[in-house]
Structure formats: C-alpha cells, structure tokens
Amino acid sequence: MHYLIPLMNNRVINEFFKIEGLHHVDQALKEGRGVVLMAAHLGNPHLAFCALRVIGYDLILIKGGAPKKAKHRQFRYRETTEDTIFIDDSVLPATYKEMILKTLRAGKVIHYYGDTREGRAKEKILFLGREMDFATGMIHLAHQARAAIIPCIHLYQKGRIALIFREPIDHHWERGVDEYKGIVSEFAKLVESYILHYPEQYMGIYGPTVLAHYYRSHQNGAMPIGEG
C-alpha cells in the first residue's frame, strides 16, 4: 500500500475504485462548509482518502502520534505535516484544536476515525450489543466551525475499493450540543451494519473483543453474515 499510493492517478482510480455518494461532500463544500468525513477502521481507509486527494479534494488526515521520518519519500507514502494534523505530537499539544477549526472554517475536508479510542468527552452508545464510549471532541469542533459531518465507509469489494459517502448527520446543527449523542449513535449504528456484513474487514479497537463477544452471544440462531 505504501508503495502503491504515490503511483495512484485518475486511471487507477477509474479502474479500481467505486465511489458512491460524493455529491454529499460536494454539496456541503458548495455551501461553504468544511466537511468531517467520519470513518471507521473498516476496509482500507488509506487507499480511500488518498484517492480523494488524487481527484482534487483538499483532504487533511487526523492522526495520533507524531510524524515519522521518511527515507526516500518519493517511493513511499508517508503522512506529512502539510496534509496531516498529528494530535499527539508533543510539538503541537495546545494548537491542534485550532488547526482543526482553521481547516474546517477554510472549507476543507478532514478525515477522522469516529471509532477512535482517544478523547476525553465521550458518550456511551450501544454498539454490537454492548455499551461503548464514543468520543465527541471532533463533533464539538465541527459544531464550532458549522461543518458538515458525513459518514464515510471504505471497503474492499470484488477487486475494487468501494468508497461510500452517506447523507450528513449533523442536521445543520439545529439542536446544537444536543445533537452530539444523536450523531455518534447514528454513526455507530451505520458502522455496525457494515461490520456485520463485512466482519473480516474491521480492524477497529473493538474488533477482537466486542465483535467476538457479539458473535459468541448470537451463535445460537445467529444472524448469518450478509443479512440484516
């Protein structure tokens, strides 16, 4: 993957990618809103968001940790400070939130993992049969910037990367802070439905624990994969 991404072009994308619902992103940007693509650790997100960059979207990745030093970067993909906000970088402990707000207010796109472990403010959401904590810090920043929150699903399907954008779930912030739990609930329910169809593609922090618990608890009369 790291060697393929620098070689990606429109021909590769046309042949090996299937993109659905991109008009939701275009509409939000047309309205002058920034966009948070709320994704999960499902499928191959790196190939997906890098494809968006190739076709012309100014996309910034939110990533834990600090940037790694890259050798021979022309032959290998690495996140850089130009296209990534490293939220755990010791050099930027007090400024990454301002960077996120500035990015969204400039009408750009941020790719964010909504099933991430990090975050102080959280809501308990029923996910795969158990209550789990979903962080709401990014939702708060999106609210401040009046940005659109658009669920983004990336999967490997029949030799292609499927990149699926769903309708925005921020509801134009009509209820303000009261929207937060509804947003993470709607996102969690959507991700859960895809995980149950494609469990082998889920790499999230709940994959080896909650997902395994779900299938154990449903082994008598369990829902077959691909249904429901």
N, C-alpha and C positions, 0 to 999 in steps of 0.2 A: 504493500500500500504506500509506504513512504517513497518508494522509487517511482510508482505509477503517477502519483498526483502531479508532480512537476511536468509530466508529459500530457496531461489532460488538455483537450481542446474541444471545440464545438463538434467535431466529427465523432470523437469518442463519446461525448455526451449523447448525441443523437442516436448512436448505435447501441449504447449500453445502459442508458438511463431512461426511466419512465417518470415523468413529472406530472403530478395532478394538483389542481387547486392553487396554482401560483397566482391566479387572479386575486386571491385574498390578500396576498402580500402587496401586489401592485396597487390595489385599491387603497390600502392603508397609506402607502407611500404617496399616492396621488393626493390624498387628503392632507399631506404634510406631516403625517405622524411617523415617529420611529416605530420599529417593529421588534418585539421579542419573540423569536422562534423558540417556543418551549418544547424541547425534545426530551427523549429518554435514551438510556443506554441500550438501544434496540437496533439490530441490524448493523450497518456500517456508517455511522454519522460522519466520519472524516471524509469519505468519498462524497457524501451528500452535500455537506456545506461547502466543500471546495468546488464542487460542480457549480454551485450558485455564484461563486466568485468568478469562475471562468465565463459564465454567461452574462456577467456585468453587474452583479449586485455587490454593494459595498458592505461586506459582512464582517463583523467583529466577533471573535470567539471569546467566551468567558471560560477561563481555565484555572484550576487550582495549581499551586506550586509556582515556581519561578522559571523564567525562560532557560532552556538548556543551550549550551554552547554547541554549535553545529559545525562540523568539518565537511568541507566540500558540499556546501548547501545547494549548489547548482544541480546536484544529482540526487538530492533527498529533501523531502518536505519536512519542515520544522515550523512550529508556531513562532512568530516573531512579535516584537513589541509594536510593530506597525499594524498588525491585524489581530492582536490578542490582548485581552485585559487579564493579567495574571493576578488573581485576587489574593493569593498567599505570598506574593513577592514581598520580601522584607523591605525593599526599597520603596514600596508604594502602600504601606499599611493604612494611611489616612486619606489616600486620594483615589482609590479605585472606585468608590461610590460616585465621586464627582466625575470620573472618567465615563462611567456608565451613563449618568444623566446627560453629560455633554454629547455623548454618542447618540443617544435616543433623541435628544432635542434637535440634533442636526439632521434628523430624518434618515438615520442609518439603521441597519439591521444587526441585531445581536442574536447569536445562537447560544442558548442556555439549556443545561440539563435540568429539567424540572424534578428529576428523581435523585438529585444530588444529596449527599449526606450533610454538606456544610450549611450553616445558617443558624442564627440564634432564635429568631422569631419563626415559630412553626405552628401548623395546625394538624390535629390528629384526624386522619382520613382513613376510612375503611378501604383497604387495598388487598386484594387476593384473600379476603376472608379475615383479615386482622387489621387492627388499628395501627397505622404507621404515621410517623411525623413527616410532613412535607413543608419545606422551608418557604417562607413568604417574603423574604427580603427583596428578591428581584421583582416581585409583584408590586411591592411598595415603591420601588424606584420607577417602575413602568407607570405606576399611577401618578407619581410626581411629574413625570415627563409627558403624561397623557398619551403614552404609546399604546399601540395595539399588541395584544398577546395572541399569537397564532400557534396552535398546536402543530408540531412538525414530526412526522413519522418517517423513518428511513428503514427500508427492508431490502433483503436480497430475495428477488423473485424470478425464477425461471431464467437465470443467466443475466438478469438486469438489476440495477439498483433502482428501487421504487422510492420516490421522494414525494410524500403526500402532505399537503397543507390543508388544514381544516378551517372552518369558519372561526373568526376571532371569538375569544371567550371573555373579553374584558367588558363587553356590553357598553362601550364608550364611557365606562366609569360612572354610570348613572347612580349607583349606590355607594360610590367612594370606597372607604375602608371596609364597608360591609360586604363588598364583592369578593374580598380576598379568599375566604374559605370556600365560597362557591366556585371560584376559579380553580383552586387546587383540587377540589372534589371532581369537577368536570374533567380536568386534565387526567387525574388518577383513574377515573372510570374509563376514559378513552384508551389510555395506555394499557390498562388491564385487559381490555377487549382484544387488543393486538397481541399482547403477550400470550393469551390463551389460545390464539390461533397460531402463533409462531414462538413457542416457548424456547426452542433451541437457539433463537436469535437474541435472547435477552441476556445482557451482560451486567445488569444493574446491581446495586448493592443488595437488593432483595432476592436476586436470582437463586443462589444456592440455599437460601433459608426460607423465606416466606413462600416462594414459588414451590419449593419441595414440600413444605407443610400443606399448601393448598391441594396438591395432587394426592398426598397421603390421606388427607381428610375427605377426599372425594373418590377414593379408589373403589368404594362400593357404589356402583351406579354413577361413576364419574362421567362428566361430560366429555365426549370424545373430542380430540383436537380438531378444529375446523368447524365446530358447531357452536351455536350460541353467540 
